[in-house]
């Protein structure tokens, strides 16, 4: 029972980390695109 809870917690954490990474990646891409257009000061 405890093992199952631990696994679900780890899985949620991994998903959260993946989402965080992809969000960071997307914001980096958007920033670079704006930079190329000269929108970022």
PQR file with spaces between the fields and no chain letter, atoms N, CA, C, O and H, PARSE charges and radii, in Angstrom:
ATOM       1  N    UNK     1       0.832   -1.207    0.000 -0.4000 1.5000
ATOM       2  CA   UNK     1       0.000    0.000    0.000 -0.0000 2.0000
ATOM       3  C    UNK     1       0.869    1.262    0.000  0.5500 1.7000
ATOM       4  O    UNK     1       0.668    2.174   -0.802 -0.5500 1.4000
ATOM       5  N    UNK     2       1.835    1.290    0.914 -0.4000 1.5000
ATOM       6  CA   UNK     2       2.716    2.458    0.997 -0.0000 2.0000
ATOM       7  C    UNK     2       3.553    2.604   -0.266  0.5500 1.7000
ATOM       8  O    UNK     2       3.826    3.712   -0.727 -0.5500 1.4000
ATOM       9  H    UNK     2       1.998    0.549    1.566  0.4000 1.0000
ATOM      10  N    UNK     3       3.954    1.456   -0.815 -0.4000 1.5000
ATOM      11  CA   UNK     3       4.782    1.489   -2.025 -0.0000 2.0000
ATOM      12  C    UNK     3       4.014    2.141   -3.172  0.5500 1.7000
ATOM      13  O    UNK     3       4.574    2.921   -3.942 -0.5500 1.4000
ATOM      14  H    UNK     3       3.732    0.556   -0.439  0.4000 1.0000
ATOM      15  N    UNK     4       2.745    1.818   -3.275 -0.4000 1.5000
ATOM      16  CA   UNK     4       1.924    2.362   -4.355 -0.0000 2.0000
ATOM      17  C    UNK     4       1.818    3.886   -4.230  0.5500 1.7000
ATOM      18  O    UNK     4       1.903    4.607   -5.224 -0.5500 1.4000
ATOM      19  H    UNK     4       2.291    1.184   -2.649  0.4000 1.0000
ATOM      20  N    UNK     5       1.633    4.362   -3.001 -0.4000 1.5000
ATOM      21  CA   UNK     5       1.540    5.809   -2.765 -0.0000 2.0000
ATOM      22  C    UNK     5       2.856    6.479   -3.146  0.5500 1.7000
ATOM      23  O    UNK     5       2.868    7.528   -3.791 -0.5500 1.4000
ATOM      24  H    UNK     5       1.564    3.776   -2.193  0.4000 1.0000
ATOM      25  N    UNK     6       3.958    5.864   -2.742 -0.4000 1.5000
ATOM      26  CA   UNK     6       5.277    6.431   -3.041 -0.0000 2.0000
ATOM      27  C    UNK     6       5.501    6.505   -4.547  0.5500 1.7000
ATOM      28  O    UNK     6       6.014    7.502   -5.055 -0.5500 1.4000
ATOM      29  H    UNK     6       3.949    5.012   -2.218  0.4000 1.0000
ATOM      30  N    UNK     7       5.118    5.456   -5.252 -0.4000 1.5000
ATOM      31  CA   UNK     7       5.298    5.423   -6.709 -0.0000 2.0000
ATOM      32  C    UNK     7       4.468    6.521   -7.368  0.5500 1.7000
ATOM      33  O    UNK     7       4.945    7.207   -8.271 -0.5500 1.4000
ATOM      34  H    UNK     7       4.701    4.646   -4.840  0.4000 1.0000
ATOM      35  N    UNK     8       3.220    6.686   -6.912 -0.4000 1.5000
ATOM      36  CA   UNK     8       2.371    7.718   -7.514 -0.0000 2.0000
ATOM      37  C    UNK     8       2.944    9.105   -7.242  0.5500 1.7000
ATOM      38  O    UNK     8       2.868    9.990   -8.095 -0.5500 1.4000
ATOM      39  H    UNK     8       2.833    6.128   -6.178  0.4000 1.0000
ATOM      40  N    UNK     9       3.519    9.295   -6.049 -0.4000 1.5000
ATOM      41  CA   UNK     9       4.122   10.595   -5.722 -0.0000 2.0000
ATOM      42  C    UNK     9       5.312   10.872   -6.623  0.5500 1.7000
ATOM      43  O    UNK     9       5.472   11.976   -7.145 -0.5500 1.4000
ATOM      44  H    UNK     9       3.581    8.577   -5.357  0.4000 1.0000
ATOM      45  N    UNK    10       6.150    9.844   -6.799 -0.4000 1.5000
ATOM      46  CA   UNK    10       7.333    9.998   -7.651 -0.0000 2.0000
ATOM      47  C    UNK    10       6.906   10.294   -9.085  0.5500 1.7000
ATOM      48  O    UNK    10       7.491   11.145   -9.756 -0.5500 1.4000
ATOM      49  H    UNK    10       6.019    8.948   -6.375  0.4000 1.0000
ATOM      50  N    UNK    11       5.889    9.587   -9.542 -0.4000 1.5000
ATOM      51  CA   UNK    11       5.406    9.780  -10.909 -0.0000 2.0000
ATOM      52  C    UNK    11       4.899   11.208  -11.097  0.5500 1.7000
ATOM      53  O    UNK    11       5.196   11.853  -12.102 -0.5500 1.4000
ATOM      54  H    UNK    11       5.414    8.896   -8.997  0.4000 1.0000
ATOM      55  N    UNK    12       4.125   11.697  -10.113 -0.4000 1.5000
ATOM      56  CA   UNK    12       3.611   13.066  -10.194 -0.0000 2.0000
ATOM      57  C    UNK    12       4.756   14.058  -10.231  0.5500 1.7000
ATOM      58  O    UNK    12       4.727   15.030  -10.985 -0.5500 1.4000
ATOM      59  H    UNK    12       3.884   11.173   -9.297  0.4000 1.0000
ATOM      60  N    UNK    13       5.760   13.806   -9.413 -0.4000 1.5000
ATOM      61  CA   UNK    13       6.909   14.708   -9.358 -0.0000 2.0000
ATOM      62  C    UNK    13       7.642   14.723  -10.698  0.5500 1.7000
ATOM      63  O    UNK    13       8.063   15.779  -11.171 -0.5500 1.4000
ATOM      64  H    UNK    13       5.783   13.016   -8.800  0.4000 1.0000
ATOM      65  N    UNK    14       7.792   13.541  -11.308 -0.4000 1.5000
ATOM      66  CA   UNK    14       8.470   13.454  -12.604 -0.0000 2.0000
ATOM      67  C    UNK    14       7.693   14.224  -13.665  0.5500 1.7000
ATOM      68  O    UNK    14       8.276   14.942  -14.478 -0.5500 1.4000
ATOM      69  H    UNK    14       7.450   12.684  -10.924  0.4000 1.0000
ATOM      70  N    UNK    15       6.376   14.067  -13.647 -0.4000 1.5000
ATOM      71  CA   UNK    15       5.536   14.777  -14.616 -0.0000 2.0000
ATOM      72  C    UNK    15       5.680   16.280  -14.405  0.5500 1.7000
ATOM      73  O    UNK    15       5.774   17.048  -15.362 -0.5500 1.4000
ATOM      74  H    UNK    15       5.903   13.484  -12.986  0.4000 1.0000
ATOM      75  N    UNK    16       5.694   16.689  -13.130 -0.4000 1.5000
ATOM      76  CA   UNK    16       5.833   18.111  -12.811 -0.0000 2.0000
ATOM      77  C    UNK    16       7.162   18.645  -13.328  0.5500 1.7000
ATOM      78  O    UNK    16       7.221   19.734  -13.897 -0.5500 1.4000
ATOM      79  H    UNK    16       5.617   16.065  -12.353  0.4000 1.0000
ATOM      80  N    UNK    17       8.228   17.873  -13.127 -0.4000 1.5000
ATOM      81  CA   UNK    17       9.551   18.288  -13.587 -0.0000 2.0000
ATOM      82  C    UNK    17       9.575   18.416  -15.108  0.5500 1.7000
ATOM      83  O    UNK    17      10.151   19.359  -15.652 -0.5500 1.4000
ATOM      84  H    UNK    17       8.180   16.987  -12.664  0.4000 1.0000
ATOM      85  N    UNK    18       8.946   17.460  -15.784 -0.4000 1.5000
ATOM      86  CA   UNK    18       8.895   17.502  -17.250 -0.0000 2.0000
ATOM      87  C    UNK    18       8.155   18.750  -17.715  0.5500 1.7000
ATOM      88  O    UNK    18       8.594   19.432  -18.641 -0.5500 1.4000
ATOM      89  H    UNK    18       8.478   16.695  -15.341  0.4000 1.0000
ATOM      90  N    UNK    19       7.023   19.044  -17.064 -0.4000 1.5000
ATOM      91  CA   UNK    19       6.247   20.223  -17.437 -0.0000 2.0000
ATOM      92  C    UNK    19       7.057   21.487  -17.212  0.5500 1.7000
ATOM      93  O    UNK    19       7.023   22.415  -18.020 -0.5500 1.4000
ATOM      94  H    UNK    19       6.667   18.490  -16.313  0.4000 1.0000
ATOM      95  N    UNK    20       7.787   21.512  -16.100 -0.4000 1.5000
ATOM      96  CA   UNK    20       8.609   22.672  -15.768 -0.0000 2.0000
ATOM      97  C    UNK    20       9.679   22.870  -16.835  0.5500 1.7000
ATOM      98  O    UNK    20       9.919   23.988  -17.291 -0.5500 1.4000
ATOM      99  H    UNK    20       7.815   20.758  -15.443  0.4000 1.0000
ATOM     100  N    UNK    21      10.315   21.777  -17.225 -0.4000 1.5000
ATOM     101  CA   UNK    21      11.374   21.842  -18.236 -0.0000 2.0000
ATOM     102  C    UNK    21      10.821   22.319  -19.572  0.5500 1.7000
ATOM     103  O    UNK    21      11.416   23.176  -20.225 -0.5500 1.4000
ATOM     104  H    UNK    21      10.121   20.869  -16.855  0.4000 1.0000
ATOM     105  N    UNK    22       9.684   21.764  -19.975 -0.4000 1.5000
ATOM     106  CA   UNK    22       9.105   22.141  -21.263 -0.0000 2.0000
ATOM     107  C    UNK    22       8.654   23.599  -21.227  0.5500 1.7000
ATOM     108  O    UNK    22       8.768   24.311  -22.225 -0.5500 1.4000
ATOM     109  H    UNK    22       9.200   21.067  -19.444  0.4000 1.0000
ATOM     110  N    UNK    23       8.137   24.045  -20.071 -0.4000 1.5000
ATOM     111  CA   UNK    23       7.720   25.441  -19.942 -0.0000 2.0000
ATOM     112  C    UNK    23       8.930   26.362  -20.076  0.5500 1.7000
ATOM     113  O    UNK    23       8.874   27.385  -20.759 -0.5500 1.4000
ATOM     114  H    UNK    23       8.044   23.466  -19.261  0.4000 1.0000
ATOM     115  N    UNK    24      10.020   25.985  -19.416 -0.4000 1.5000
ATOM     116  CA   UNK    24      11.252   26.774  -19.477 -0.0000 2.0000
ATOM     117  C    UNK    24      11.767   26.829  -20.914  0.5500 1.7000
ATOM     118  O    UNK    24      12.188   27.877  -21.404 -0.5500 1.4000
ATOM     119  H    UNK    24      10.066   25.154  -18.861  0.4000 1.0000
ATOM     120  N    UNK    25      11.721   25.670  -21.574 -0.4000 1.5000
ATOM     121  CA   UNK    25      12.179   25.579  -22.961 -0.0000 2.0000
ATOM     122  C    UNK    25      11.348   26.488  -23.869  0.5500 1.7000
ATOM     123  O    UNK    25      11.885   27.192  -24.724 -0.5500 1.4000
ATOM     124  H    UNK    25      11.379   24.819  -21.177  0.4000 1.0000
ATOM     125  N    UNK    26      10.025   26.460  -23.667 -0.4000 1.5000
ATOM     126  CA   UNK    26       9.137   27.282  -24.483 -0.0000 2.0000
ATOM     127  C    UNK    26       9.388   28.761  -24.246  0.5500 1.7000
ATOM     128  O    UNK    26       9.419   29.542  -25.197 -0.5500 1.4000
ATOM     129  H    UNK    26       9.588   25.888  -22.973  0.4000 1.0000
ATOM     130  N    UNK    27       9.567   29.156  -22.998 -0.4000 1.5000
ATOM     131  CA   UNK    27       9.806   30.565  -22.695 -0.0000 2.0000
ATOM     132  C    UNK    27      11.141   31.009  -23.292  0.5500 1.7000
ATOM     133  O    UNK    27      11.272   32.141  -23.758 -0.5500 1.4000
ATOM     134  H    UNK    27       9.542   28.521  -22.226  0.4000 1.0000
ATOM     135  N    UNK    28      12.131   30.111  -23.276 -0.4000 1.5000
ATOM     136  CA   UNK    28      13.430   30.427  -23.883 -0.0000 2.0000
ATOM     137  C    UNK    28      13.261   30.655  -25.385  0.5500 1.7000
ATOM     138  O    UNK    28      13.811   31.604  -25.944 -0.5500 1.4000
ATOM     139  H    UNK    28      12.025   29.191  -22.898  0.4000 1.0000
ATOM     140  N    UNK    29      12.498   29.781  -26.027 -0.4000 1.5000
ATOM     141  CA   UNK    29      12.278   29.892  -27.466 -0.0000 2.0000
ATOM     142  C    UNK    29      11.568   31.199  -27.802  0.5500 1.7000
ATOM     143  O    UNK    29      11.953   31.903  -28.736 -0.5500 1.4000
ATOM     144  H    UNK    29      12.051   29.010  -25.574  0.4000 1.0000
ATOM     145  N    UNK    30      10.524   31.518  -27.028 -0.4000 1.5000
ATOM     146  CA   UNK    30       9.782   32.753  -27.264 -0.0000 2.0000
ATOM     147  C    UNK    30      10.688   33.956  -27.073  0.5500 1.7000
ATOM     148  O    UNK    30      10.632   34.912  -27.846 -0.5500 1.4000
ATOM     149  H    UNK    30      10.211   30.946  -26.270  0.4000 1.0000
ATOM     150  N    UNK    31      11.517   33.907  -26.049 -0.4000 1.5000
ATOM     151  CA   UNK    31      12.437   35.012  -25.764 -0.0000 2.0000
ATOM     152  C    UNK    31      13.406   35.203  -26.926  0.5500 1.7000
ATOM     153  O    UNK    31      13.663   36.330  -27.348 -0.5500 1.4000
ATOM     154  H    UNK    31      11.562   33.130  -25.421  0.4000 1.0000
ATOM     155  N    UNK    32      13.939   34.107  -27.437 -0.4000 1.5000
ATOM     156  CA   UNK    32      14.883   34.182  -28.553 -0.0000 2.0000
ATOM     157  C    UNK    32      14.215   34.736  -29.809  0.5500 1.7000
ATOM     158  O    UNK    32      14.819   35.508  -30.553 -0.5500 1.4000
ATOM     159  H    UNK    32      13.731   33.191  -27.094  0.4000 1.0000
ATOM     160  N    UNK    33      12.958   34.334  -30.041 -0.4000 1.5000
ATOM     161  CA   UNK    33      12.233   34.830  -31.212 -0.0000 2.0000
ATOM     162  C    UNK    33      12.018   36.331  -31.100  0.5500 1.7000
ATOM     163  O    UNK    33      12.196   37.064  -32.072 -0.5500 1.4000
ATOM     164  H    UNK    33      12.467   33.706  -29.437  0.4000 1.0000
ATOM     165  N    UNK    34      11.634   36.787  -29.906 -0.4000 1.5000
ATOM     166  CA   UNK    34      11.422   38.218  -29.690 -0.0000 2.0000
ATOM     167  C    UNK    34      12.736   38.971  -29.854  0.5500 1.7000
ATOM     168  O    UNK    34      12.777   40.069  -30.409 -0.5500 1.4000
ATOM     169  H    UNK    34      11.489   36.191  -29.116  0.4000 1.0000
ATOM     170  N    UNK    35      13.804   38.360  -29.363 -0.4000 1.5000
ATOM     171  CA   UNK    35      15.127   38.981  -29.434 -0.0000 2.0000
ATOM     172  C    UNK    35      15.520   39.187  -30.894  0.5500 1.7000
ATOM     173  O    UNK    35      16.056   40.230  -31.268 -0.5500 1.4000
ATOM     174  H    UNK    35      13.771   37.468  -28.912  0.4000 1.0000
ATOM     175  N    UNK    36      15.243   38.172  -31.708 -0.4000 1.5000
ATOM     176  CA   UNK    36      15.579   38.258  -33.131 -0.0000 2.0000
ATOM     177  C    UNK    36      14.824   39.402  -33.798  0.5500 1.7000
ATOM     178  O    UNK    36      15.360   40.085  -34.672 -0.5500 1.4000
ATOM     179  H    UNK    36      14.807   37.325  -31.403  0.4000 1.0000
ATOM     180  N    UNK    37      13.577   39.607  -33.382 -0.4000 1.5000
ATOM     181  CA   UNK    37      12.755   40.670  -33.968 -0.0000 2.0000
ATOM     182  C    UNK    37      13.078   42.024  -33.345  0.5500 1.7000
ATOM     183  O    UNK    37      12.648   43.063  -33.847 -0.5500 1.4000
ATOM     184  H    UNK    37      13.141   39.053  -32.673  0.4000 1.0000
ATOM     185  N    UNK    38      13.834   42.010  -32.256 -0.4000 1.5000
ATOM     186  CA   UNK    38      14.214   43.260  -31.603 -0.0000 2.0000
ATOM     187  C    UNK    38      13.149   43.787  -30.662  0.5500 1.7000
ATOM     188  O    UNK    38      13.086   44.989  -30.404 -0.5500 1.4000
ATOM     189  H    UNK    38      14.183   41.166  -31.848  0.4000 1.0000
ATOM     190  N    UNK    39      12.302   42.888  -30.141 -0.4000 1.5000
ATOM     191  CA   UNK    39      11.237   43.317  -29.231 -0.0000 2.0000
ATOM     192  C    UNK    39      11.706   43.367  -27.780  0.5500 1.7000
ATOM     193  O    UNK    39      11.120   44.062  -26.950 -0.5500 1.4000
ATOM     194  H    UNK    39      12.353   41.911  -30.351  0.4000 1.0000
ATOM     195  N    UNK    40      12.768   42.622  -27.487 -0.4000 1.5000
ATOM     196  CA   UNK    40      13.264   42.589  -26.115 -0.0000 2.0000
ATOM     197  C    UNK    40      14.273   43.715  -25.921  0.5500 1.7000
ATOM     198  O    UNK    40      15.215   43.860  -26.699 -0.5500 1.4000
ATOM     199  H    UNK    40      13.244   42.057  -28.161  0.4000 1.0000
ATOM     200  N    UNK    41      14.067   44.499  -24.886 -0.4000 1.5000
ATOM     201  CA   UNK    41      14.968   45.628  -24.607 -0.0000 2.0000
ATOM     202  C    UNK    41      16.248   45.150  -23.961  0.5500 1.7000
ATOM     203  O    UNK    41      17.124   45.958  -23.654 -0.5500 1.4000
ATOM     204  H    UNK    41      13.302   44.381  -24.254  0.4000 1.0000
